[in-house]
Amino acid sequence: MSRELVERALEVSAHAYAPYSRYRVGASVRTRDGRVFDGVNVESAAYPLGVCAEKSALAAAVAAGYGPGDFEAIGITATPCGGCRQWLHELRVDEVSYRRDSGEVVSATPTDLLPDSFEL
């Protein structure tokens, strides 16, 4: 379980831009070579043009040259939405750890979270 990534994501969530929902989310993704990329949710008045924390963390890693299969784990301060579950599956993240509303930290695979994922 990647509890340390969830704790890091919690720290990073303070940087989220969430003026509309006031719901700050953070995510930290670790690559197989040990690099960690952080992301936060960024809202937009032109809803739904905001971005989720998971997507911003994964996009930062992809921009740095990482791709499908390069991701060991991700920690998120909330359960991932359906769209992010597809990203986690498609980029083949091994382990997804997140904090439930109760505060409990749980881990799952992307397939556990999205059993009938979309494949091209």
C-alpha positions as CSV (number, residue, x, y, z in Angstrom):
1,M,0.0,0.0,0.0
2,S,1.3,3.4,-0.9
3,R,0.2,5.3,2.2
4,E,3.3,7.6,1.9
5,L,2.1,8.7,-1.5
6,V,-1.4,9.5,-0.1
7,E,0.2,11.5,2.7
8,R,2.3,13.4,0.2
9,A,-0.8,14.0,-2.0
10,L,-2.5,15.4,1.1
11,E,0.3,18.0,1.5
12,V,0.2,18.8,-2.2
13,S,-3.6,19.3,-2.1
14,A,-3.1,22.6,-0.3
15,H,-2.0,24.0,-3.7
16,A,-5.2,23.0,-5.5
17,Y,-7.2,25.7,-7.3
18,A,-10.7,25.0,-6.2
19,P,-12.6,28.3,-5.8
20,Y,-15.9,26.9,-6.8
21,S,-16.2,23.5,-5.0
22,R,-13.6,24.3,-2.3
23,Y,-12.8,20.6,-2.6
24,R,-9.0,20.3,-2.8
25,V,-7.6,17.1,-4.2
26,G,-3.9,16.1,-4.5
27,A,-2.2,13.2,-6.2
28,S,1.3,11.9,-6.2
29,V,2.5,9.3,-8.8
30,R,5.7,7.3,-8.5
31,T,7.5,5.9,-11.5
32,R,9.4,2.6,-11.6
33,D,12.7,4.5,-11.4
34,G,11.6,6.3,-8.2
35,R,10.6,9.7,-9.4
36,V,7.5,11.2,-8.0
37,F,5.2,13.7,-9.8
38,D,2.5,15.7,-8.0
39,G,-0.7,17.1,-9.2
40,V,-3.7,19.0,-7.9
41,N,-7.2,19.7,-9.2
42,V,-7.6,23.0,-11.1
43,E,-11.1,24.2,-11.6
44,S,-12.4,26.6,-14.3
45,A,-15.5,28.8,-14.4
46,A,-16.0,27.2,-17.8
47,Y,-17.1,23.9,-16.3
48,P,-16.1,21.1,-17.2
49,L,-12.8,22.4,-18.3
50,G,-11.1,21.8,-15.0
51,V,-8.5,19.1,-14.5
52,C,-8.4,16.4,-11.8
53,A,-5.4,15.9,-9.6
54,E,-4.6,12.4,-10.9
55,K,-4.6,13.7,-14.5
56,S,-2.3,16.6,-13.7
57,A,0.2,14.3,-11.9
58,L,0.1,11.8,-14.7
59,A,0.3,14.5,-17.4
60,A,3.4,16.0,-15.6
61,A,5.0,12.5,-15.7
62,V,4.1,12.0,-19.4
63,A,5.6,15.4,-20.2
64,A,8.8,14.3,-18.6
65,G,8.9,11.3,-20.9
66,Y,7.1,8.5,-19.0
67,G,4.4,6.4,-20.5
68,P,2.2,3.3,-20.1
69,G,3.8,0.7,-17.8
70,D,6.2,3.2,-16.2
71,F,4.0,3.9,-13.1
72,E,4.5,1.9,-10.0
73,A,1.9,3.6,-7.8
74,I,-0.3,6.6,-7.2
75,G,-1.6,8.1,-4.0
76,I,-4.8,10.3,-4.1
77,T,-6.6,12.2,-1.4
78,A,-10.0,11.0,-2.7
79,T,-11.5,8.2,-4.7
80,P,-10.8,8.7,-8.5
81,C,-13.6,9.7,-10.8
82,G,-14.6,7.5,-13.7
83,G,-12.5,9.4,-16.2
84,C,-9.4,9.2,-14.1
85,R,-10.0,5.5,-13.6
86,Q,-9.7,5.1,-17.4
87,W,-6.4,7.1,-17.3
88,L,-5.0,4.9,-14.5
89,H,-5.9,1.8,-16.5
90,E,-4.6,3.1,-19.8
91,L,-1.3,4.3,-18.4
92,R,-1.1,0.9,-16.6
93,V,-0.5,2.2,-13.0
94,D,0.2,-0.9,-10.8
95,E,-1.3,0.3,-7.6
96,V,-3.9,3.0,-6.7
97,S,-4.1,4.1,-3.1
98,Y,-6.7,6.6,-2.0
99,R,-8.4,8.0,1.0
100,R,-12.1,7.2,1.5
101,D,-14.5,9.7,2.9
102,S,-14.1,7.9,6.3
103,G,-10.3,8.6,6.2
104,E,-9.4,5.0,5.6
105,V,-6.6,4.5,3.1
106,V,-7.2,1.6,0.7
107,S,-5.4,0.2,-2.3
108,A,-6.7,-1.3,-5.5
109,T,-5.6,-2.0,-9.1
110,P,-7.0,0.1,-12.0
111,T,-8.9,-3.1,-13.1
112,D,-10.5,-3.4,-9.7
113,L,-11.7,0.2,-10.0
114,L,-12.8,-0.1,-13.6
115,P,-13.5,-3.7,-14.5
116,D,-14.9,-3.1,-18.0
117,S,-12.4,-0.4,-19.1
118,F,-12.3,0.9,-22.6
119,E,-9.6,-0.5,-24.9
120,L,-8.6,0.7,-28.4
